[in-house]
Amino acid sequence: DNNQFWHKIYEVKHSTVSTRANFHFNEEIPEIKSDYNHWKELYFYKEYIEEAWRQPDKQCQTTLIRMHDDRVTCMELLPQYLISGSTDRYVKIWDTQASRIVFDGVLAEHTKGVLEIYIDDTTQSRSNLKVGAKNGQVITQNWHNNTEIQSYRVSMEVDGFVFLPSHRTISWLFEGPVQIWDEEKLSPSLSFPHEHGKRINTVATTLSKNSESDEPGQSHVIITGSDDETVKIWDSHNGMLIISTEQSEGKHTSGVNSIAILSGTNFISGSSDKTAKLWDLRNMKHPISTKLHNHRVQCICFSPASKKICTAGNAGASIWNSSDFSPIRRDILFENIQQVKFMAKDTCDRQTESMPVETNLRANITCMNMDDDRIFYGTDDGQIW
């Protein structure tokens, strides 16, 4: 466990080795601080990456869908459909079985791009699609017949939405409050200042999908992550600040980009400091576990069905067990993909191409979603992997 020993071993083994993994690793972490104290973990992490590249069965089957002309901001999954929204103002629905687009529409009110989408699963056909935009507009429409059901506006501009069951919506803005909207009354049921010193990047909540369990007096919280490097926990009934990671040991040292709820008490936060941290709401003095990445953690997704976690950012992703945060696959690197199934945005024809590495290298992951055996990544150039 001697840190200096593992530092020396790492330098001897990896400092001059030129491999695909080594090139990517050194490119993403150009400088390591002199007081760095995780050399043992870093050494075995690097060993795992290089071993993975030597195993042919570690390669993923990859499909590229040219869906949008600009940044993909959000995705929802149904058993047969992939639904995506973008800053190009379009919402698109892809039939994953027939490999074709079944809904391709720009919502006129959404002049500043789509931020969030939500499928109302209370209807049998799951045909009601809720869309929230940068200009504060929320539209619910039936995507089967393209008819509008409801439209309202929470603000002149927002930074993000979280759509909840039982007709509730969370919205936030850096220069304004966090609000929970009652869609039946078309007014906020709760509004509170977020007290972050910088922009809020992500909001999550433990509010149950079963509205009957969300009675006053029960312990439900709203969790916010910000560029000010903190995670803050709020009471969802009165908006009072419960705790902040500002004084926590092992807190993030750069902006918090994503938060995913695992259970009623556990959640994961991902940061530009290249770590993902597992927390327990009952004890926020320090994280339960911290996982080092070779890229910033931009997105986190949790699949209750498969009990898997995916962390992603900077064209790379890792998959983890939710039970103990142990790795299943580390560093799926898009720049090393040699062949993909390609689906064109306009023609929707299925083709297979051998794509050069340079075409994959620069895309950054901006959002993702997952089911039992597939992970969907949206990128800043409008593509979906």
C-alpha positions in Angstrom: 0.0 0.0 0.0 3.0 2.3 -0.2 2.0 5.1 -2.6 5.6 5.9 -3.6 6.2 2.3 -4.5 3.2 2.1 -6.8 4.2 5.5 -8.3 7.6 4.1 -9.3 6.0 0.8 -10.6 3.6 2.8 -12.7 6.3 5.0 -14.2 8.5 2.0 -15.0 5.7 0.0 -16.6 3.6 2.7 -18.4 5.4 5.9 -18.9 7.1 4.8 -22.2 4.6 2.2 -23.4 2.9 3.4 -26.6 -0.5 1.6 -27.0 -4.0 2.8 -28.0 -5.0 2.8 -24.3 -1.9 4.6 -23.2 -2.3 7.3 -25.9 -5.9 7.9 -24.9 -5.0 7.9 -21.2 -2.1 10.3 -21.4 -4.1 12.6 -23.7 -7.0 12.8 -21.2 -4.8 13.2 -18.1 -1.9 15.4 -19.3 -0.8 16.2 -15.8 -1.0 14.5 -12.4 -0.5 16.6 -9.3 2.6 15.9 -7.2 0.4 15.0 -4.1 -1.6 12.4 -6.0 -2.1 9.4 -3.7 -3.9 6.8 -5.8 -1.0 5.3 -7.8 -1.9 1.7 -6.9 -5.5 2.1 -8.2 -4.2 3.9 -11.3 -1.7 1.1 -12.0 -4.3 -1.7 -12.0 -6.8 0.5 -13.8 -4.3 0.9 -16.7 -3.6 -2.8 -16.6 -7.3 -3.6 -17.0 -7.6 -1.2 -20.0 -4.7 -2.7 -21.8 -5.8 -6.3 -21.1 -9.3 -5.5 -22.4 -7.9 -4.3 -25.7 -6.1 -7.6 -26.1 -9.3 -9.6 -25.9 -11.4 -9.6 -29.2 -14.6 -10.5 -27.3 -14.4 -7.2 -25.4 -15.4 -5.3 -28.6 -19.0 -3.9 -28.6 -21.5 -4.3 -31.4 -22.1 -0.7 -32.4 -24.8 1.0 -34.3 -24.6 4.7 -35.4 -27.9 6.6 -36.0 -27.6 10.0 -37.7 -30.6 11.5 -36.0 -30.0 15.2 -35.4 -28.2 18.3 -36.8 -27.1 19.5 -33.4 -26.4 18.4 -29.8 -28.6 15.5 -28.5 -29.9 16.7 -25.1 -32.2 13.9 -23.9 -33.4 10.4 -24.7 -36.2 8.1 -23.5 -36.6 4.4 -24.2 -39.7 2.3 -24.8 -39.6 -1.4 -25.6 -39.7 -0.7 -29.3 -38.8 2.9 -29.6 -36.0 5.4 -29.0 -37.1 9.0 -28.5 -34.6 11.8 -28.7 -34.6 15.6 -28.4 -32.0 18.1 -29.5 -31.0 21.7 -29.6 -31.9 21.6 -33.3 -35.5 21.8 -32.0 -36.5 18.4 -33.3 -38.1 15.5 -31.4 -37.6 12.2 -33.2 -38.8 8.7 -32.5 -36.9 5.8 -33.9 -38.4 2.3 -34.3 -35.5 0.1 -33.1 -37.0 -3.0 -34.6 -38.0 -1.7 -38.0 -34.9 0.7 -38.2 -36.9 3.7 -39.3 -38.1 7.0 -38.0 -41.8 7.0 -37.1 -42.1 10.6 -35.7 -40.0 13.5 -36.9 -41.3 16.9 -35.9 -40.1 20.3 -34.9 -42.3 21.9 -32.2 -42.9 25.5 -33.2 -43.0 26.9 -29.7 -39.6 25.4 -28.9 -37.5 28.1 -30.5 -34.5 27.5 -28.3 -34.1 23.8 -28.4 -35.4 20.7 -26.5 -34.1 20.1 -23.0 -36.1 17.2 -21.7 -38.7 14.6 -22.9 -40.9 12.3 -21.0 -43.3 9.5 -21.9 -46.5 9.2 -19.9 -46.6 5.4 -19.2 -50.1 5.7 -17.5 -51.7 5.3 -20.9 -51.8 1.9 -22.5 -50.3 3.0 -25.8 -47.7 5.3 -24.2 -48.6 7.8 -26.9 -48.5 11.0 -24.8 -45.1 12.8 -25.2 -44.1 15.7 -22.9 -41.4 18.0 -24.1 -39.7 20.9 -22.2 -37.7 23.6 -24.0 -35.1 26.2 -23.2 -37.6 29.0 -23.6 -39.6 27.5 -20.6 -42.4 26.0 -22.8 -43.8 22.6 -21.9 -46.0 20.8 -24.5 -47.8 17.5 -24.1 -48.9 15.9 -27.3 -50.0 12.6 -28.7 -47.3 11.5 -31.1 -49.4 8.9 -32.7 -51.8 11.4 -34.2 -49.6 14.6 -33.7 -52.3 16.5 -31.7 -51.5 18.8 -28.8 -53.0 18.0 -25.4 -51.6 20.7 -23.2 -49.2 23.7 -23.4 -47.9 26.0 -20.7 -44.9 28.1 -19.8 -42.9 28.0 -16.5 -40.6 30.9 -17.3 -39.1 33.0 -20.1 -36.0 30.7 -20.0 -34.9 27.6 -18.1 -31.7 25.6 -17.7 -33.4 22.3 -17.2 -36.5 20.1 -16.5 -37.3 17.0 -14.6 -40.7 15.6 -15.4 -42.4 13.6 -12.6 -45.5 11.4 -12.6 -48.9 12.7 -11.4 -48.5 15.9 -13.4 -45.5 17.5 -11.7 -42.5 19.2 -13.3 -39.3 20.5 -11.7 -37.6 23.4 -13.5 -34.5 25.5 -12.7 -32.5 28.5 -13.8 -29.2 29.8 -12.5 -30.5 33.3 -11.9 -33.9 32.0 -10.6 -35.4 29.5 -8.2 -35.9 25.7 -8.4 -39.6 25.2 -8.9 -42.0 22.2 -8.7 -45.0 22.9 -11.0 -48.5 21.5 -10.6 -49.7 20.9 -14.1 -53.3 20.7 -13.2 -53.3 24.2 -11.5 -50.6 25.5 -13.9 -48.8 27.1 -11.0 -45.7 26.3 -8.9 -46.5 24.2 -5.7 -43.0 24.9 -4.4 -40.3 27.5 -5.2 -37.0 28.0 -3.4 -33.6 29.6 -4.1 -30.9 27.0 -4.9 -28.0 28.8 -3.2 -25.4 27.5 -5.7 -22.7 29.9 -6.6 -22.7 28.8 -10.2 -24.9 27.1 -12.8 -26.9 24.0 -11.9 -26.1 21.2 -14.3 -28.2 18.4 -13.0 -31.3 17.7 -10.8 -32.6 14.4 -9.5 -35.2 13.5 -7.0 -36.3 10.5 -4.8 -40.0 11.4 -5.4 -41.7 8.1 -6.1 -43.3 7.2 -9.3 -46.2 6.1 -7.2 -47.9 9.4 -6.4 -49.8 7.8 -3.5 -46.5 7.5 -1.6 -45.6 11.1 -1.9 -47.6 12.3 1.0 -46.4 15.2 3.3 -44.2 14.0 6.1 -42.5 11.4 4.1 -38.8 11.8 3.4 -38.4 12.8 -0.2 -35.6 15.0 -1.4 -34.4 17.0 -4.5 -30.7 16.7 -5.3 -28.9 19.4 -7.3 -25.4 19.3 -8.7 -23.6 22.5 -9.9 -20.4 23.9 -11.5 -19.6 25.2 -7.9 -18.4 21.6 -7.2 -21.1 20.9 -4.7 -24.1 18.5 -4.4 -27.0 19.9 -2.3 -29.9 18.0 -0.8 -33.3 19.8 -0.4 -36.5 18.8 1.3 -39.1 18.4 -1.5 -42.0 19.5 0.7 -40.7 22.9 2.0 -37.5 23.6 -0.1 -35.3 23.7 3.0 -31.6 22.9 2.5 -30.8 19.6 4.3 -27.1 19.2 3.6 -24.4 20.2 1.2 -21.2 18.4 0.2 -19.3 21.6 0.7 -17.8 20.3 3.9 -17.7 16.6 3.0 -14.4 14.7 2.9 -13.7 13.4 -0.6 -16.0 15.9 -2.2 -15.8 16.7 -5.9 -13.1 19.1 -7.0 -14.7 20.3 -10.2 -18.2 20.8 -11.6 -20.9 18.2 -10.9 -22.4 17.2 -14.3 -24.8 14.3 -13.5 -26.7 12.6 -10.7 -28.5 9.3 -10.8 -30.7 7.8 -8.0 -30.0 4.1 -7.3 -32.5 3.6 -4.4 -34.3 5.5 -1.8 -31.0 6.4 0.0 -28.2 5.9 -2.5 -27.2 8.0 -5.5 -24.2 8.6 -7.7 -22.7 11.9 -8.8 -20.4 12.4 -11.8 -18.0 15.3 -12.2 -15.5 17.0 -14.5 -12.8 16.0 -11.9 -13.0 12.6 -13.6 -14.6 10.8 -10.7 -18.0 9.2 -10.0 -19.0 9.0 -6.3 -21.5 6.8 -4.6 -23.3 8.6 -1.7 -25.7 7.6 1.1 -28.3 10.3 1.9 -28.1 9.2 5.5 -24.4 10.1 5.8 -23.0 12.7 3.5 -19.8 13.3 5.5 -17.9 11.3 2.8 -18.8 9.2 -0.3 -19.2 5.4 0.1 -17.0 4.9 -2.9 -15.1 6.9 -5.5 -14.3 5.6 -9.0 -11.5 7.2 -11.1 -12.1 7.7 -14.8 -9.7 8.7 -17.6 -12.2 11.3 -18.8 -14.7 13.7 -17.2 -18.0 12.1 -16.2 -20.6 13.9 -18.1 -23.6 11.4 -17.8 -24.7 8.7 -15.4 -27.5 6.2 -16.1 -29.0 3.5 -13.9 -31.1 0.6 -15.2 -33.2 -1.0 -12.3 -34.0 -4.0 -14.5 -30.4 -5.0 -15.2 -29.0 -3.4 -12.0 -26.3 -1.8 -14.0 -24.8 1.7 -13.9 -23.2 3.4 -16.9 -20.9 6.4 -16.6 -19.8 8.3 -19.7 -18.2 11.4 -21.2 -15.5 12.5 -23.7 -16.3 9.7 -26.1 -15.8 6.9 -23.5 -18.0 5.0 -21.1 -17.8 2.4 -18.3 -20.4 -0.1 -16.9 -20.7 -1.0 -13.2 -22.6 -3.3 -10.9 -25.1 -1.3 -8.9 -24.8 -3.6 -5.8 -21.2 -2.8 -5.0 -20.1 -0.3 -7.7 -17.6 -2.9 -9.1 -16.6 -2.6 -12.8 -18.2 -4.8 -15.5 -16.6 -2.9 -18.5 -14.2 0.0 -18.1 -13.4 2.5 -20.9 -15.4 1.6 -24.0 -13.6 4.1 -26.2 -15.4 5.3 -29.3 -12.2 6.3 -31.1 -11.2 2.7 -31.3 -14.3 1.5 -33.0 -13.4 0.1 -36.4 -16.7 -0.8 -37.9 -20.3 0.3 -37.2 -23.8 -0.3 -38.5 -24.7 3.1 -40.0 -28.3 4.4 -40.3 -28.7 7.6 -42.2 -30.9 10.3 -40.8 -32.7 11.2 -44.0 -33.1 7.9 -45.9 -33.2 5.6 -42.8 -31.6 2.9 -45.0 -29.5 0.4 -43.2 -25.9 0.3 -44.4 -22.6 -1.1 -43.1 -19.5 1.0 -43.5 -15.9 0.8 -42.3 -15.5 4.1 -40.6 -12.0 5.6 -40.1 -11.0 6.3 -36.5 -10.9 10.1 -37.1 -14.6 10.2 -37.7 -15.3 9.0 -34.2 -12.6 10.7 -32.2 -14.1 14.1 -31.4 -17.7 13.4 -30.4 -18.5 14.1 -26.7 -21.3 12.2 -25.0 -24.1 14.5 -23.9 -26.8 12.2 -22.7 -27.6 8.5 -22.5 -30.2 5.8 -21.6 -30.0 2.1 -21.2 -32.1 -1.1 -21.0 -31.1 -4.7 -20.2 -28.6 -5.2 -23.0 -28.2 -1.9 -24.9 -26.8 1.5 -24.1 -27.8 4.6 -26.2 -25.4 7.5 -26.2 -26.3 10.9 -27.7 -23.4 13.2 -28.7 -22.8 16.9 -29.3 -22.7 16.4 -33.1 -26.3 15.1 -33.3 -25.4 11.4 -33.5 -26.7 8.5 -31.4 -24.6 5.4 -30.8 
